[in-house]
Amino acid sequence: MRSIVVAALFAASAATPALAQDKAPFTGARVEALAGWDRVQNNGHDDGIGYGLAAGYDFQTGMGLVGIEAEAADSSVKQCAGSRTVADPRFCAKTGRDLYVGGRVGTVVGGNTLLYAKAGYTNARAKLTSNDGTGQVTLGSTDLDGVRVGAGVEYALGTNAFVKTEYRYSNYESGFERHQVVGGFGFRF
């Protein structure tokens, strides 16, 4: 009985690569971690590190791809002005969470590489603080609606894992803009 179970497990594992090759490499649900350069602009700019998690679902037909995706991210970007005195309090605007939902279209090149463009809705939060040298006060936070567009390349590392890099531009209300170059690592199910 034990040898039958071992033989069945061996046969199943030997058949798995053949089954995986039948599936298009960029089809299905995916999750990924992202990190990279983040620049926020509004009457000046500041650079920082952006990081987040994303999920999506892609439909590959032949060499073409259409997908939907969502992302939750944060950033280290913080812009300040002033010198922390009562006469010249320091005001800071720090980026908060950034939520995105959108879609992407692409084409498969060379079997394992996907070139894509993306677009969608984004909502970022900015937190405003003041410090006059005697203490810091939170003045509030505001949510900014916007549009994100971008382009990227994704490379399949076998049947389930992938790496990617992309550039994206977000344009928010109140004159805020965001440029990002991020890299990611994820899994497809």
N, C-alpha and C positions, 0 to 999 in steps of 0.2 A: 504494500500500500504506500509506503514511504517513497519508494522509487517511482511510483506513478505520479505522486504529487510533485517530486523534483523534476520529472520529465515534463509535466504540464507547465510548471513555472519556467523552465528553460525554453520550451516551445513558445510560450507567450512573450518572453523577453526577446526572442529572436524575431518574432513577427512584428514587434512594435515599430522598428525603423521602417519597415515596408508600409505600415499603416500611416506613419507620420509623413512619408513622402507623398502620399495621395492628397493630403491636405495642403491648401495654399499657405505659404509660410506667414502671410500677414492677415489671416482671417481669424476672427474670434475676439473674445474679451481680453483686455490687457490692463495691467497695473504697473506703475512705474514711480521711481523716485527721481526728482530733478534737483539740480543745483547749478549755480553759475553767476555770471556778472549781471548786475542790475543797476541801471541808471535812471533816476527820476528827475524830471526837469519841470520847473515852474519858477520863473525869475531867478535863474541859477540852476545848478544841478549838484547832485551828490551821487557817488558810486558806492555800491555795497555788494553783499552776497545775497542772492535770492535762493530759496529752497522750498520744496513742496512735494506733494503727492498728486498723482493724476490717475485717472481710469478712463477706459474707452472701449468701444467695440468697432471693429473694422470688418468690411465686406470686400473681399478681393475677388474679382472676376477677370480671369485672364491676367493681363498685365496692369489693369486698372484697379483702383481702390477708392472706396468712399467710407468715411468713418465719423463717429460722434465721439466727443470727449468732454471731460470735466476735470477741473483742477482746483486745489486749495493750496495756497502758497503764502509765504511770509518773506520778510527781507530785513536786512540790517541797515538800510538806508535811513539817514537822519540828517536834516538840514537845520542849522542853528545860526542865529544872529544875536549879537549883544554880548555883554561882558559880566553878567551875574552880579550886578550892583543895583541898588535901589534906583539910582539915576538912569541906569542903562540895563534893564532886565534882559536876561537871555531868553529868547523865544525859540522853541524847537518844534519842527514838524517831523514826526517819525512815521514811516510807512507801517501799516498794519496788514492784516490778512488781505489776500487778493483772491477772489473767486472768479473762475472762468468756466464758461460752457460754450461749446462751438462744434465745428465740424472740420474735416479735412478731406482733401482729394489728393490722389497721388498716382504714381506709376512705378512699377517694379522694374529695376534695371539689373541685369546679370543674375537674376534668381534670388539673391539674398539681400539686395539693397533696395530701399524704398525712398523715392524722392517725393516730397509732399508740400502742399501749401495749406494753410489753415486760416480760419476766420471765425469770430464769434463775439459774444458779449462778455465783458469783464466788469467787476465791481471791486474797487479797492477802498480801503479805509485808511485815513490819515488821523493821527493823534497829535493834538496841539498841547504844549506845555509851556510854562513860564517859570523862570528861576531868578529871583532878585538877590541871591546871596544868603537869604535867611531861610529859604526852603523852596521846594518845587511844588507848583500847583498845576493840576491837569485842567486845561481850559475846555476840553471836550474832544470829540472825534467827529469826523464827517465821512460819509460814504460817497464815493465818486463813481458814477456810471461811465462806461466807455466801450470802445470797440477795439479788439485785438486782431491783428493780421500777422502772419509769419510764414516761414518756410524752413524746411529741415530735411535731414537725411537720417534714416533708420536702417540699422544693419542687423539681420537675424543671426544670432550666434548658435544656430541649431534649430531644433523644433520649438522650443519654448522661450528662451532668453533672447533679449535684444539690447543693443545700445543705440543711443540717438544723440544728435546735436541739432539745435535749431536757433534761429534768430526770430525774435518777435518784437513787434511795435504795438504799444497800447496808447490810445488817445482818449483821455478822460475829460469830463466837464471841468470847468473852472481853469482851463489852460494847463492842466497837468499832462505830461507825456512820460512814457516809460519805454526804454530800450533794454532788451535782455538778450544775452547769449547763454543758453543753458545746455547742459549735457544730462543724459538720463540713462538709467539702467532699469529694465523691467522684465516682466514675464507675461507671456500670452497663454491663455487657457483654451 
